[in-house]
Amino acid sequence: MSIGRGGSIPPLHTTCKNAKLTKMETLQIREIEESQDFNSNTLFQEIPFTQMPFYGTWQEALGRKVRSFVIEDGEPVAYFQIVKYPLIGSRSYLYIPYGPMVKEYSDELLLFIKKELKRIAKEEQAVFVRVDFTPASEDIAKFFKKAPGYTYHSAYFQPRLEWVLDLEGSEEEMLMARKKKTRYSIRLGEHEGIKIEFVEENFKDYFEDFYRLMSETAERNGFSLHVKDYYKSIFENLKSEYAYLVLAKDGDKVLVVNLIIISGQTANYVFGASSREEDKKMPAYLAQWKSIMKAKERGCRVYSFGGVSDKEGKYHGWEGLTLFKKKFGGRELKHGDFFDLVVNPFWYNLYNFRKLLKSLISW
């Protein structure tokens, strides 16, 4: 089943009471079906974009199953969108990127979530469920198993550290707050005639430029791409209400394409694709700065550059990109640890062993 997009929430699916807990409540979980709607912003103003419906649509474009659920106690108290990923031997695991989102933690709620996730995992014949609670809480460790650190680095899992910039002050004030070399790099692009174009509709018209540059960026930085149809599906389903592109052009030639996704009051730098051609003109710096200014213009209060490397080396190979992001100023936003709900211990341990070997080889 996939994400709801219109209609009312269905009747009660499951209830749970636990007499051992001092606070007696009845919790309900409801799956949001294809023909239904649930506004997750009723829980949080700052919902992660990975918990928004369009992210589920992107995952479905890769053939992954997506389901979403709301937990209520008279009103919504938690929400999560869960994605199914394949493992060898027709097995799978489930992952909730930056979720479940929880309004207020309690032992009762965590126990209920654990019970329901186990039920869902058995329905999907999943080996384990990886949770990424937002916001994080120390209480999670009482009910879920902390995931080994060597399993963190994967294109499927959201990074533990983000680099974010608070959008305070005028453009000139913000620019003057950057380091001298960064200001020089931004202004050089304008001086060299690099033009910036904002795209807020007809996104698919710019897909081929994006994919050409994305392929070049991946080859240059040594990372793998998803299949082309994945990115194409994203561009075909983008909407101006939450997305915009920033293009840096030298004449008619597109040198940079940034894709920015807005969730709540946060603008997320999701993809950045660039060419080495005319690199001396610093088009990537100018495009990034204009991406930030456009976010401010659209009322965002925070600009997220996405994941950055950490001191523990979980994101080895991100050092160059991390340095680029940090040149624009900002602060670290740290997410909590990954926790797992193990359903099949044998296959879970085998998965972890394979991850451990892979991490050792990569070093």
C-alpha positions in Angstrom: 0.0 0.0 0.0 1.2 3.5 -0.6 0.8 6.9 0.8 -2.6 8.6 1.3 -3.5 11.5 -0.9 -7.1 12.4 -0.2 -10.3 11.5 1.7 -11.0 10.5 5.3 -9.1 8.2 7.7 -10.5 4.7 7.9 -12.0 3.0 11.0 -9.9 1.8 13.9 -7.3 -0.8 12.9 -5.7 -1.8 16.2 -6.0 -0.8 19.9 -3.7 -1.5 22.8 -4.0 -1.2 26.6 -1.2 -2.0 29.0 -2.2 -2.4 32.7 1.5 -2.3 33.8 1.8 1.3 32.9 0.6 3.9 35.3 -0.9 6.2 32.7 -3.9 4.3 31.2 -4.6 5.3 27.6 -6.1 3.7 24.6 -3.9 4.2 21.5 -5.1 3.6 17.9 -3.1 3.1 14.7 -4.6 3.8 11.3 -3.0 3.1 8.0 -3.4 5.9 5.5 -4.6 4.3 2.3 -4.2 5.4 -1.4 -7.5 7.3 -1.3 -7.1 9.0 2.1 -5.3 12.0 3.4 -3.6 12.9 6.7 -1.9 16.2 7.3 1.3 15.3 9.1 1.9 19.0 9.8 -0.7 18.7 12.6 2.1 17.0 14.5 5.0 19.3 13.6 5.6 22.4 11.7 9.0 21.2 10.8 8.3 17.7 9.3 11.3 16.1 7.6 10.8 16.0 3.9 11.5 12.2 4.1 8.2 11.9 5.9 6.2 13.8 3.4 4.0 12.1 0.7 6.1 13.1 -2.3 9.2 11.3 -0.8 7.1 8.1 -0.7 6.2 8.6 -4.4 9.9 8.9 -5.2 10.6 5.6 -3.4 7.7 3.9 -5.2 9.3 5.0 -8.5 12.2 2.6 -7.6 9.7 -0.2 -7.0 9.8 0.0 -3.2 6.7 -0.5 -1.2 5.7 2.5 1.0 3.1 2.5 3.8 2.2 5.3 6.2 0.5 5.3 9.6 -0.9 7.7 12.1 -1.2 6.8 15.8 -3.8 8.6 17.8 -5.0 9.1 21.3 -8.0 11.3 20.6 -5.6 13.3 18.5 -2.5 12.5 16.5 0.5 11.6 18.7 2.8 10.0 16.2 3.2 9.5 12.5 5.5 7.5 10.2 6.1 6.6 6.6 7.9 3.3 6.2 9.9 2.1 3.2 10.6 -1.5 2.3 14.1 -2.4 1.0 15.2 -5.7 -0.5 17.8 -8.0 0.9 19.3 -11.2 -0.6 17.2 -14.3 -0.8 13.9 -12.5 -1.3 14.1 -11.1 2.2 13.7 -7.4 3.2 14.0 -4.8 5.9 11.9 -1.8 6.7 13.2 1.7 7.3 11.5 4.9 8.6 13.7 7.8 7.5 13.7 10.5 10.2 10.7 8.9 11.9 8.5 7.9 13.6 7.7 11.5 14.4 6.5 11.6 18.0 4.7 14.5 19.6 5.4 13.5 23.2 7.3 10.4 24.4 5.9 7.9 26.9 6.7 4.3 27.7 3.2 3.4 26.7 3.5 5.0 23.3 7.0 3.5 22.6 5.7 0.0 23.6 2.7 0.4 21.4 4.9 1.5 18.4 7.2 -1.4 19.0 4.3 -3.9 19.0 2.8 -2.4 15.8 6.1 -2.3 14.0 6.6 -5.9 14.7 3.2 -6.7 13.4 3.9 -4.7 10.2 7.3 -6.4 9.8 5.7 -9.8 10.0 3.2 -8.8 7.4 6.0 -7.7 5.1 8.2 -10.7 6.1 11.0 -8.2 7.0 14.1 -9.3 8.9 14.2 -6.1 10.9 12.8 -2.5 11.2 15.2 0.4 11.4 13.7 3.4 13.3 15.0 7.0 13.2 12.8 8.7 15.8 12.3 12.4 15.4 12.9 14.1 17.7 15.4 11.7 19.4 14.8 10.6 23.0 16.9 8.6 25.6 13.7 6.5 26.2 14.0 4.8 22.8 16.9 2.6 24.1 14.5 0.9 26.5 12.5 -0.7 23.7 14.7 -0.8 20.7 18.2 -2.2 19.9 20.9 0.4 19.1 22.2 -0.3 15.5 25.9 -1.0 15.1 27.8 2.1 13.9 29.3 0.3 10.9 25.8 -0.1 9.4 25.2 3.6 9.3 26.8 4.5 6.0 24.4 3.6 3.2 22.7 5.5 0.4 19.4 4.2 1.9 19.9 5.7 5.4 19.6 9.4 6.3 22.8 10.9 7.6 23.3 11.6 11.4 24.8 15.0 10.9 23.2 17.8 8.8 24.7 21.2 8.2 22.1 24.0 8.4 22.1 27.7 8.1 19.7 30.0 9.9 18.3 32.6 7.5 18.5 35.7 9.6 19.3 39.2 8.5 19.3 40.9 5.1 21.1 39.4 2.1 24.0 41.9 2.5 24.3 41.2 6.2 24.4 37.4 5.5 26.9 37.8 2.8 29.2 40.0 4.9 29.0 37.3 7.7 30.6 34.8 5.3 34.4 34.3 5.2 36.3 36.5 2.8 37.2 33.7 0.4 33.5 32.6 0.2 32.4 36.1 -0.6 35.0 36.3 -3.3 33.9 33.0 -4.8 30.3 34.1 -4.9 31.0 37.4 -6.4 33.5 36.0 -9.0 30.7 34.1 -10.7 28.7 37.3 -11.2 31.8 39.2 -12.3 32.5 36.4 -14.9 29.0 36.6 -16.4 27.4 33.5 -14.8 23.7 34.0 -14.9 21.3 32.4 -12.4 17.8 31.1 -13.4 15.1 30.0 -11.0 12.7 27.2 -12.2 9.4 26.8 -10.3 7.3 25.0 -12.9 7.8 22.6 -15.9 10.6 20.9 -14.0 10.8 18.0 -16.4 12.0 20.3 -19.1 15.4 20.6 -17.3 15.8 16.9 -16.5 18.3 16.0 -19.2 20.6 18.9 -18.1 20.3 17.8 -14.5 21.1 14.1 -15.3 24.0 15.0 -17.5 25.5 17.1 -14.8 24.6 14.6 -12.1 26.4 11.8 -14.0 29.5 14.0 -14.3 29.4 14.9 -10.6 29.1 11.2 -9.6 32.0 10.2 -11.7 34.1 13.0 -10.4 33.4 12.3 -6.7 33.2 8.6 -6.9 29.6 7.9 -5.8 27.0 5.7 -7.5 23.7 7.0 -8.9 20.2 5.5 -8.8 18.8 4.4 -12.1 17.9 7.2 -14.4 14.2 6.6 -14.2 14.3 7.3 -10.5 15.5 10.9 -11.0 13.2 11.3 -14.0 10.2 10.3 -11.9 11.2 12.9 -9.3 11.4 15.7 -11.9 8.0 14.6 -13.4 6.3 14.8 -10.0 7.8 18.0 -8.5 5.4 20.7 -7.6 6.1 24.4 -7.3 4.5 24.6 -3.9 7.4 22.8 -2.3 10.3 22.7 -4.9 12.5 24.9 -7.1 15.5 24.5 -9.2 18.5 26.9 -9.4 20.5 26.9 -12.6 23.9 28.5 -13.2 24.4 29.2 -16.9 27.3 30.5 -19.0 25.4 31.8 -22.0 23.1 28.9 -23.0 25.2 26.3 -21.3 23.9 24.9 -18.0 26.8 24.4 -15.6 25.0 23.8 -12.3 21.5 22.5 -11.3 20.4 22.5 -7.6 17.2 20.9 -6.5 15.7 22.5 -3.4 12.8 20.9 -1.5 10.8 22.9 1.1 9.3 21.2 4.1 7.8 23.4 6.8 10.1 26.4 7.1 13.2 24.5 6.0 14.6 24.5 2.5 16.5 21.2 1.8 19.4 21.1 -0.7 18.6 17.6 -2.0 20.6 17.3 -5.2 23.4 19.4 -6.6 24.9 18.6 -10.0 27.7 20.5 -11.6 30.2 20.5 -14.4 34.0 21.0 -14.2 33.7 23.2 -17.3 34.3 26.8 -16.5 35.0 25.8 -12.9 37.3 28.8 -12.5 34.3 31.0 -12.7 32.9 29.4 -9.5 29.4 28.8 -10.7 28.6 26.3 -7.9 29.3 29.0 -5.3 27.0 31.5 -6.9 24.3 28.9 -7.5 24.4 27.8 -3.9 24.2 31.3 -2.6 21.2 32.1 -4.8 19.6 28.8 -3.6 19.9 30.1 -0.1 18.5 33.6 -0.9 15.6 32.0 -2.8 14.8 30.0 0.3 14.8 33.2 2.3 12.5 34.9 -0.2 10.0 32.0 0.0 9.7 32.4 3.8 12.0 29.7 5.0 13.9 30.2 8.3 16.4 27.4 7.8 18.5 26.2 4.9 19.7 22.6 5.2 22.7 21.6 3.1 22.0 17.9 3.9 24.5 15.4 5.4 28.1 16.1 6.3 30.9 13.8 7.5 31.5 13.1 11.1 34.6 12.7 13.3 33.8 9.0 13.8 34.3 8.3 10.1 30.9 6.8 9.5 30.7 8.9 6.3 34.1 8.4 4.9 34.5 10.1 1.5 32.2 13.0 2.2 35.1 15.3 3.3 35.2 17.4 0.1 31.5 18.0 0.0 31.4 18.8 3.7 34.1 21.4 3.3 32.1 23.1 0.5 28.9 23.2 2.5 30.6 24.6 5.6 32.1 27.5 3.7 28.6 29.1 3.6 28.5 29.2 7.4 26.0 27.5 9.7 25.8 24.9 12.4 25.6 21.2 12.9 22.3 19.5 13.4 22.7 16.2 15.0 20.2 13.4 14.7 19.9 10.5 17.2 21.2 7.0 16.8 19.6 4.4 14.6 17.7 1.7 16.5 16.5 -1.6 15.2 13.6 -3.9 16.0 14.9 -7.4 15.2 12.3 -9.9 13.9 14.7 -12.6 12.5 17.9 -12.7 14.6 19.8 -15.1 12.2 19.3 -13.0 9.1 19.8 -9.7 11.1 23.2 -10.9 12.3 24.1 -12.0 8.8 23.2 -8.6 7.5 25.3 -6.9 10.1 28.3 -9.2 9.4 28.2 -8.4 5.7 28.1 -4.6 6.6 31.0 -5.1 8.9 33.1 -6.7 6.2 32.2 -4.1 3.7 33.2 -1.3 6.2 36.6 -2.9 6.8 37.3 -3.3 3.1 36.3 0.3 2.3 39.0 1.4 4.8 
